[in-house]
Amino acid sequence: MSADQLTALVVFALVGSFTPGPNNAIATATGANHGFAAALPHVAGVPFGFSTMLLAAAGGVAALIVASPALSALLKWLGIAYLLWLAWSLARSRDAGSAGGPFALPLAFWQSALFQYLNPKAWMLAVATAAAWLATDRPWQRAAVVCVVFSIACAASLVLWAAVGAALREWLSHGARLRTFNVAMGALLAATAVWMGVA
């Protein structure tokens, strides 16, 4: 991979990672409700999950999923349902510990990793990345570089968003601020789910 190609990949990964989305919203909400350390499984799970998707893309699996309307629709609606459940769980929590269950924050490593597979936009990003950087006679060697770049960019983004949430934790602990914040973050996740449904 040339220096120009690597630079383009780094910029692409940073833009894709740092722009607002469900992963970043979950990191922020986790930091605000449970502290920075509680967000670390999410910080590790998202890059791991997306890296396995990139490897699948290098093997042509992602292209098959995107090319299958039925499978793409299934993943899309499962992802939307999961986001809406997370949004509801977060919005109805009155404090950091009031919402429980398998869909409540903080997410475990495996939940964050598997959630990437329910996001059709992540599959499309994986396919675009594979087409731009992995379409060579040595796709697996390049895939290793691409996975490292995306993992670093994604983890850095999630660390930042989780730190923002954690920094707000003390301020949010007074009065109804945390409740209002959770409703707002739940609404943001719900809006993301709706956007996925109409996109």
Secondary structure, 3 states (H helix, E strand, C coil): CCHHHHHHHHHHHHHHHHCCCHHHHHHHHHHHHHCCHHHHHHHHHHHHHHHHHHHHHHCCHHHHHHHCHHHHHHHHHHHHHHHHHHHHHHHCCCCCCCCCCCCCCCCCHHHHHHHHHHCHHHHHHHHHHHHHHHCCCCHHHHHHHHHHHHHHHHHHHHHHHHHHHHHCHHHHCCCCHHHHHHHHHHHHHHHHHHHHHHC
